């Protein structure tokens, strides 16, 4: 620890002790005083990083480059070794649905939808079984 750091920490501690001793602990600190205390704590490595932090040890050294990791990930994705993100079941169902050949053309689909609309059998938007509840 350098002398500047130790002096800054000592000054911050002295200012805290003085305010506590003379009964002025209720007086708010000025912006400059707060900044000085923060700088002193930062230099003394007493600040804790924001956020919860990782729950597992993070290795700061890696044997692979970013390009190698990207290439490995692309190869695993092409081989089908990576599970889809989110709800995998729905993603697989969507993929199977998209792979099916259609039996009706666009005009026929529009006609079916118009007929259902006239009959009042369409579910209004946001009111289906999967709609969020208030």
N, CA, C and O of each residue as an XYZ file, in Angstrom:
536
protein
N       0.859     -1.165      0.000
C       0.000      0.000      0.000
C       0.908      1.231      0.000
O       1.846      1.318      0.793
N       0.628      2.167     -0.881
C       1.466      3.351     -0.978
C       1.127      4.337      0.135
O       0.120      4.193      0.828
N       1.974      5.326      0.291
C       1.742      6.314      1.353
C       0.525      7.167      1.062
O      -0.190      7.570      1.979
N       0.282      7.448     -0.231
C      -0.904      8.246     -0.577
C      -2.174      7.507     -0.183
O      -3.111      8.097      0.355
N      -2.192      6.209     -0.458
C      -3.381      5.418     -0.135
C      -3.589      5.361      1.363
O      -4.705      5.536      1.851
N      -2.508      5.114      2.095
C      -2.650      5.023      3.549
C      -3.065      6.359      4.152
O      -3.831      6.394      5.115
N      -2.560      7.469      3.587
C      -2.971      8.791      4.071
C      -4.440      9.043      3.783
O      -5.151      9.600      4.620
N      -4.905      8.636      2.599
C      -6.301      8.852      2.243
C      -7.217      8.036      3.149
O      -8.258      8.523      3.592
N      -6.825      6.792      3.422
C      -7.628      5.950      4.315
C      -7.627      6.536      5.720
O      -8.663      6.567      6.383
N      -6.461      7.001      6.177
C      -6.374      7.591      7.512
C      -7.229      8.851      7.612
O      -7.892      9.075      8.625
N      -7.214      9.677      6.562
C      -8.015     10.899      6.562
C      -9.501     10.572      6.599
O     -10.268     11.226      7.306
N      -9.906      9.564      5.840
C     -11.318      9.182      5.839
C     -11.739      8.657      7.208
O     -12.825      8.974      7.695
N     -10.882      7.858      7.822
C     -11.195      7.336      9.153
C     -11.243      8.457     10.186
O     -12.105      8.464     11.064
N     -10.318      9.399     10.077
C     -10.290     10.514     11.022
C     -11.551     11.364     10.901
O     -12.110     11.806     11.904
N     -12.000     11.590      9.649
C     -13.209     12.391      9.477
C     -14.424     11.676     10.049
O     -15.316     12.317     10.605
N     -14.467     10.354      9.919
C     -15.573      9.605     10.501
C     -15.538      9.651     12.022
O     -16.579      9.796     12.662
N     -14.358      9.530     12.599
C     -14.231      9.568     14.054
C     -14.578     10.940     14.605
O     -15.211     11.050     15.655
N     -14.167     11.982     13.901
C     -14.463     13.340     14.372
C     -15.959     13.605     14.381
O     -16.482     14.165     15.345
N     -16.645     13.217     13.336
C     -18.086     13.479     13.293
C     -18.810     12.665     14.352
O     -19.796     13.133     14.922
N     -18.335     11.451     14.627
C     -18.984     10.630     15.643
C     -18.699     11.160     17.044
O     -19.558     11.087     17.923
N     -17.495     11.695     17.257
C     -17.103     12.175     18.573
C     -17.849     13.440     18.953
O     -18.274     13.579     20.100
N     -18.016     14.355     18.030
C     -18.621     15.645     18.342
C     -20.137     15.663     18.162
O     -20.748     16.731     18.200
N     -20.744     14.512     17.968
C     -22.200     14.459     17.901
C     -22.764     14.926     16.582
O     -23.963     15.192     16.502
N     -21.968     15.036     15.555
C     -22.471     15.483     14.259
C     -22.670     14.298     13.312
O     -22.606     14.463     12.094
N     -22.906     13.129     13.851
C     -23.063     11.944     13.015
C     -24.345     12.003     12.185
O     -24.460     11.314     11.171
N     -25.307     12.822     12.609
C     -26.551     12.947     11.866
C     -26.423     13.910     10.699
O     -27.283     13.933      9.818
N     -25.363     14.703     10.681
C     -25.186     15.659      9.592
C     -24.831     14.897      8.314
O     -23.952     14.036      8.339
N     -25.496     15.197      7.207
C     -25.204     14.480      5.964
C     -23.829     14.862      5.426
O     -23.368     15.990      5.598
N     -23.193     13.909      4.779
C     -21.889     14.157      4.167
C     -22.083     14.921      2.869
O     -23.097     14.777      2.185
N     -21.107     15.720      2.552
C     -21.171     16.422      1.270
C     -20.781     15.469      0.165
O     -20.239     14.393      0.418
N     -21.056     15.864     -1.051
C     -20.730     15.034     -2.209
C     -19.227     14.795     -2.287
O     -18.785     13.689     -2.600
N     -18.451     15.821     -2.005
C     -16.990     15.695     -2.064
C     -16.488     14.707     -1.015
O     -15.574     13.930     -1.289
N     -17.076     14.728      0.185
C     -16.660     13.803      1.239
C     -16.978     12.358      0.867
O     -16.176     11.454      1.100
N     -18.157     12.153      0.287
C     -18.543     10.807     -0.130
C     -17.615     10.314     -1.224
O     -17.189      9.159     -1.206
N     -17.295     11.189     -2.188
C     -16.386     10.805     -3.273
C     -15.001     10.458     -2.721
O     -14.375      9.496     -3.166
N     -14.526     11.245     -1.752
C     -13.216     10.984     -1.167
C     -13.201      9.637     -0.451
O     -12.240      8.876     -0.572
N     -14.262      9.344      0.293
C     -14.343      8.061      0.982
C     -14.377      6.901     -0.017
O     -13.736      5.870      0.186
N     -15.136      7.092     -1.093
C     -15.234      6.039     -2.102
C     -13.892      5.804     -2.776
O     -13.492      4.658     -2.984
N     -13.193      6.886     -3.119
C     -11.869      6.738     -3.744
C     -10.900      6.024     -2.806
O     -10.128      5.166     -3.232
N     -10.950      6.388     -1.520
C     -10.059      5.749     -0.549
C     -10.368      4.257     -0.424
O      -9.453      3.435     -0.365
N     -11.643      3.911     -0.384
C     -12.026      2.501     -0.292
C     -11.643      1.742     -1.552
O     -11.250      0.577     -1.495
N     -11.761      2.420     -2.696
C     -11.387      1.770     -3.960
C      -9.887      1.497     -4.005
O      -9.455      0.419     -4.415
N      -9.103      2.475     -3.584
C      -7.647      2.291     -3.591
C      -7.215      1.232     -2.592
O      -6.209      0.555     -2.803
N      -7.959      1.082     -1.510
C      -7.632      0.077     -0.507
C      -8.233     -1.290     -0.861
O      -8.118     -2.237     -0.082
N      -8.868     -1.395     -2.028
C      -9.494     -2.628     -2.510
C     -10.540     -3.153     -1.523
O     -10.612     -4.352     -1.254
N     -11.346     -2.236     -0.992
C     -12.387     -2.612     -0.044
C     -13.778     -2.569     -0.665
O     -14.757     -2.912     -0.002
N     -13.883     -2.151     -1.936
C     -15.186     -2.101     -2.588
C     -15.542     -3.480     -3.130
O     -14.681     -4.219     -3.607
N     -16.812     -3.806     -3.046
C     -17.311     -5.079     -3.567
C     -17.945     -4.792     -4.923
O     -18.710     -3.834     -5.040
N     -17.654     -5.593     -5.957
C     -18.259     -5.360     -7.263
C     -19.778     -5.476     -7.201
O     -20.316     -6.208     -6.370
N     -20.460     -4.759     -8.071
C     -21.916     -4.795     -8.114
C     -22.393     -6.141     -8.623
O     -21.676     -6.818     -9.360
N     -23.580     -6.528     -8.242
C     -24.174     -7.774     -8.714
C     -23.825     -8.941     -7.825
O     -22.922     -8.857     -6.993
N     -24.554    -10.044     -8.005
C     -24.328    -11.203     -7.147
C     -23.049    -11.952     -7.471
O     -22.522    -12.658     -6.612
N     -22.535    -11.817     -8.688
C     -21.326    -12.536     -9.061
C     -21.636    -13.969     -9.443
O     -22.734    -14.458     -9.179
N     -20.698    -14.635    -10.052
C     -20.964    -16.008    -10.489
C     -20.995    -16.979     -9.310
O     -20.308    -16.785     -8.307
N     -21.805    -18.026     -9.452
C     -21.905    -19.051     -8.415
C     -20.838    -20.131     -8.589
O     -20.738    -21.057     -7.783
N     -20.063    -20.002     -9.628
C     -19.038    -20.988     -9.916
C     -17.718    -20.267    -10.167
O     -17.722    -19.109    -10.585
N     -16.619    -20.912     -9.926
C     -15.335    -20.238    -10.167
C     -15.125    -19.995    -11.663
O     -15.322    -20.888    -12.486
N     -14.726    -18.777    -11.990
C     -14.507    -18.407    -13.378
C     -13.019    -18.415    -13.650
O     -12.245    -17.742    -12.968
N     -12.630    -19.173    -14.638
C     -11.225    -19.234    -15.003
C     -10.881    -18.022    -15.852
O     -11.550    -17.749    -16.849
N      -9.865    -17.311    -15.471
C      -9.459    -16.116    -16.208
C      -8.508    -16.450    -17.357
O      -8.238    -15.598    -18.203
N      -8.005    -17.667    -17.394
C      -7.121    -18.056    -18.483
C      -7.771    -19.181    -19.265
O      -8.366    -20.088    -18.683
N      -7.659    -19.122    -20.571
C      -8.257    -20.123    -21.426
C      -7.218    -20.599    -22.424
O      -6.348    -19.835    -22.840
N      -7.313    -21.850    -22.802
C      -6.376    -22.404    -23.768
C      -6.871    -22.255    -25.195
O      -6.121    -22.507    -26.139
N      -8.130    -21.847    -25.368
C      -8.680    -21.706    -26.713
C      -8.951    -20.245    -27.019
O      -9.216    -19.439    -26.127
N      -8.880    -19.930    -28.285
C      -9.178    -18.556    -28.702
C     -10.672    -18.429    -28.944
O     -11.395    -19.425    -28.980
N     -11.119    -17.216    -29.105
C     -12.540    -16.969    -29.353
C     -12.956    -17.612    -30.667
O     -14.039    -18.190    -30.761
N     -12.105    -17.517    -31.680
C     -12.413    -18.100    -32.986
C     -12.551    -19.622    -32.880
O     -13.416    -20.211    -33.528
N     -11.703    -20.258    -32.066
C     -11.797    -21.708    -31.895
C     -13.100    -22.097    -31.195
O     -13.744    -23.074    -31.576
N     -13.488    -21.330    -30.170
C     -14.737    -21.616    -29.463
C     -15.934    -21.453    -30.392
O     -16.864    -22.260    -30.366
N     -15.907    -20.401    -31.216
C     -17.011    -20.179    -32.162
C     -17.093    -21.324    -33.168
O     -18.183    -21.798    -33.489
N     -15.932    -21.767    -33.665
C     -15.917    -22.866    -34.634
C     -16.439    -24.150    -33.994
O     -17.196    -24.889    -34.623
N     -16.046    -24.421    -32.758
C     -16.526    -25.614    -32.046
C     -18.038    -25.552    -31.837
O     -18.732    -26.556    -31.995
N     -18.539    -24.382    -31.485
C     -19.971    -24.220    -31.257
C     -20.744    -24.417    -32.550
O     -21.781    -25.081    -32.552
N     -20.258    -23.853    -33.649
C     -20.940    -24.028    -34.941
C     -20.950    -25.494    -35.359
O     -21.955    -25.988    -35.868
N     -19.842    -26.184    -35.148
C     -19.777    -27.604    -35.505
C     -20.760    -28.418    -34.660
O     -21.440    -29.303    -35.182
N     -20.838    -28.127    -33.372
C     -21.766    -28.843    -32.491
C     -23.210    -28.535    -32.874
O     -24.073    -29.409    -32.793
N     -23.478    -27.293    -33.291
C     -24.829    -26.923    -33.703
C     -25.234    -27.665    -34.970
O     -26.361    -28.149    -35.077
N     -24.316    -27.755    -35.930
C     -24.613    -28.473    -37.170
C     -24.811    -29.956    -36.921
O     -25.601    -30.601    -37.610
N     -24.097    -30.507    -35.938
C     -24.219    -31.925    -35.618
C     -25.454    -32.213    -34.770
O     -25.768    -33.376    -34.513
N     -26.160    -31.165    -34.332
C     -27.366    -31.338    -33.531
C     -27.082    -31.656    -32.077
O     -27.926    -32.246    -31.402
N     -25.926    -31.283    -31.583
C     -25.559    -31.576    -30.202
C     -25.969    -30.479    -29.231
O     -25.878    -30.669    -28.018
N     -26.414    -29.345    -29.733
C     -26.804    -28.230    -28.869
C     -28.322    -28.187    -28.787
O     -29.007    -28.144    -29.808
N     -28.834    -28.201    -27.576
C     -30.276    -28.125    -27.367
C     -30.760    -26.722    -27.675
O     -30.040    -25.757    -27.416
N     -31.960    -26.580    -28.220
C     -32.470    -25.243    -28.504
C     -32.686    -24.448    -27.211
O     -33.005    -25.014    -26.165
N     -32.508    -23.155    -27.302
C     -32.686    -22.293    -26.136
C     -34.170    -22.180    -25.802
O     -35.020    -22.301    -26.684
N     -34.476    -21.953    -24.552
C     -35.862    -21.783    -24.133
C     -36.559    -23.116    -23.967
O     -35.947    -24.097    -23.546
N     -37.837    -23.155    -24.298
C     -38.630    -24.360    -24.153
C     -38.378    -25.262    -25.361
O     -38.907    -25.001    -26.441
N     -37.593    -26.298    -25.198
C     -37.163    -27.164    -26.294
C     -38.335    -27.908    -26.924
O     -38.333    -28.150    -28.131
N     -39.318    -28.268    -26.137
C     -40.455    -29.020    -26.658
C     -41.213    -28.222    -27.712
O     -41.546    -28.742    -28.777
N     -41.478    -26.971    -27.411
C     -42.208    -26.115    -28.342
C     -41.375    -25.877    -29.590
O     -41.909    -25.867    -30.699
N     -40.080    -25.686    -29.424
C     -39.213    -25.457    -30.575
C     -39.206    -26.663    -31.500
O     -39.217    -26.504    -32.720
N     -39.190    -27.864    -30.941
C     -39.211    -29.073    -31.759
C     -40.550    -29.229    -32.472
O     -40.586    -29.646    -33.630
N     -41.647    -28.903    -31.801
C     -42.958    -28.966    -32.435
C     -43.058    -27.979    -33.587
O     -43.596    -28.299    -34.647
N     -42.533    -26.767    -33.370
C     -42.544    -25.766    -34.439
C     -41.730    -26.228    -35.630
O     -42.125    -26.030    -36.778
N     -40.597    -26.842    -35.353
C     -39.737    -27.317    -36.425
C     -40.439    -28.426    -37.222
O     -40.354    -28.454    -38.450
N     -41.124    -29.327    -36.534
C     -41.856    -30.392    -37.217
C     -43.007    -29.829    -38.037
O     -43.271    -30.294    -39.145
N     -43.694    -28.824    -37.491
C     -44.801    -28.210    -38.215
C     -44.308    -27.524    -39.482
O     -44.939    -27.633    -40.533
N     -43.189    -26.821    -39.390
C     -42.642    -26.141    -40.565
C     -42.161    -27.123    -41.626
O     -42.163    -26.805    -42.815
N     -41.747    -28.320    -41.199
C     -41.237    -29.311    -42.145
C     -42.361    -29.990    -42.926
O     -42.105    -30.569    -43.982
N     -43.595    -29.931    -42.433
C     -44.718    -30.577    -43.120
C     -45.082    -29.812    -44.384
O     -44.997    -28.586    -44.443
N     -45.484    -30.565    -45.379
C     -45.963    -29.958    -46.618
C     -47.390    -29.491    -46.416
O     -48.184    -30.174    -45.769
N     -47.715    -28.354    -46.955
C     -49.063    -27.822    -46.816
C     -49.994    -28.474    -47.832
O     -49.570    -28.868    -48.918
N     -51.266    -28.581    -47.463
C     -52.244    -29.198    -48.363
C     -53.173    -28.159    -48.984
O     -53.919    -28.464    -49.915
N     -53.126    -26.944    -48.472
C     -53.981    -25.891    -49.025
C     -53.108    -24.701    -49.420
O     -52.036    -24.482    -48.856
N     -53.588    -23.946    -50.393
C     -52.831    -22.761    -50.784
C     -53.328    -21.554    -49.993
O     -54.227    -21.672    -49.160
N     -52.747    -20.422    -50.257
C     -53.042    -19.217    -49.481
C     -54.497    -18.786    -49.648
O     -55.143    -18.407    -48.671
N     -55.010    -18.837    -50.848
C     -56.394    -18.413    -51.099
C     -57.376    -19.293    -50.325
O     -58.349    -18.792    -49.761
N     -57.125    -20.592    -50.299
C     -58.011    -21.497    -49.557
C     -57.946    -21.219    -48.051
O     -58.974    -21.250    -47.374
N     -56.749    -20.948    -47.523
C     -56.605    -20.616    -46.091
C     -57.361    -19.346    -45.759
O     -58.025    -19.269    -44.726
N     -57.266    -18.346    -46.627
C     -57.974    -17.084    -46.380
C     -59.485    -17.307    -46.398
O     -60.209    -16.724    -45.591
N     -59.953    -18.135    -47.299
C     -61.385    -18.415    -47.382
C     -61.863    -19.127    -46.122
O     -62.937    -18.822    -45.604
N     -61.061    -20.084    -45.621
C     -61.417    -20.788    -44.382
C     -61.472    -19.824    -43.199
O     -62.382    -19.891    -42.372
N     -60.499    -18.940    -43.132
C     -60.463    -17.982    -42.026
C     -61.652    -17.038    -42.084
O     -62.246    -16.733    -41.049
N     -62.014    -16.567    -43.279
C     -63.179    -15.677    -43.423
C     -64.462    -16.394    -43.011
O     -65.330    -15.801    -42.370
N     -64.578    -17.664    -43.377
C     -65.775    -18.428    -43.013
C     -65.869    -18.593    -41.498
O     -66.948    -18.453    -40.922
N     -64.727    -18.896    -40.847
C     -64.722    -19.019    -39.382
C     -65.043    -17.683    -38.720
O     -65.727    -17.642    -37.697
N     -64.548    -16.586    -39.308
C     -64.816    -15.258    -38.757
C     -66.298    -14.918    -38.834
O     -66.870    -14.394    -37.878
N     -66.922    -15.220    -39.980
C     -68.355    -14.939    -40.141
C     -69.190    -15.792    -39.189
O     -70.228    -15.346    -38.699
N     -68.739    -17.015    -38.928
C     -69.474    -17.908    -38.033
C     -69.212    -17.567    -36.565
O     -69.885    -18.098    -35.681
N     -68.239    -16.685    -36.294
C     -67.939    -16.284    -34.923
C     -67.175    -17.334    -34.143
O     -67.259    -17.387    -32.916
N     -66.424    -18.174    -34.854
C     -65.698    -19.248    -34.186
C     -64.230    -18.927    -33.944
O     -63.503    -19.773    -33.422
N     -63.775    -17.742    -34.302
C     -62.381    -17.358    -34.052
C     -62.242    -16.828    -32.636
O     -63.119    -16.119    -32.141
N     -61.149    -17.170    -31.995
C     -60.869    -16.675    -30.650
C     -60.236    -15.294    -30.769
O     -59.246    -15.132    -31.483
N     -60.790    -14.293    -30.082
C     -60.190    -12.951    -30.161
C     -58.749    -12.944    -29.661
O     -58.366    -13.746    -28.809
N     -57.976    -12.043    -30.197
C     -56.569    -11.943    -29.822
C     -56.441    -11.672    -28.330
O     -57.151    -10.832    -27.776
N     -55.530    -12.392    -27.689
C     -55.273    -12.203    -26.268
C     -56.247    -12.909    -25.356
O     -56.153    -12.768    -24.137
N     -57.198    -13.680    -25.916
C     -58.192    -14.360    -25.084
C     -58.121    -15.876    -25.209
O     -59.029    -16.573    -24.756
N     -57.065    -16.396    -25.812
C     -56.914    -17.833    -25.985
C     -56.553    -18.518    -24.682
O     -56.406    -17.859    -23.652
N     -56.407    -19.850    -24.717
C     -56.099    -20.584    -23.491
C     -54.713    -20.252    -22.920
O     -54.469    -20.430    -21.727
N     -53.824    -19.775    -23.770
C     -52.470    -19.422    -23.305
C     -52.330    -17.956    -22.950
O     -51.220    -17.498    -22.677
N     -53.430    -17.201    -22.944
C     -53.362    -15.766    -22.672
C     -52.952    -15.529    -21.217
O     -53.354    -16.279    -20.327
N     -52.158    -14.493    -20.977
C     -51.767    -14.195    -19.590
C     -52.956    -13.735    -18.757
O     -53.847    -13.041    -19.246
N     -52.952    -14.129    -17.517
C     -54.043    -13.755    -16.614
C     -53.617    -12.544    -15.785
O     -52.440    -12.363    -15.472
N     -54.593    -11.737    -15.447
C     -54.283    -10.531    -14.663
C     -54.205    -10.837    -13.207
O     -53.954     -9.942    -12.400
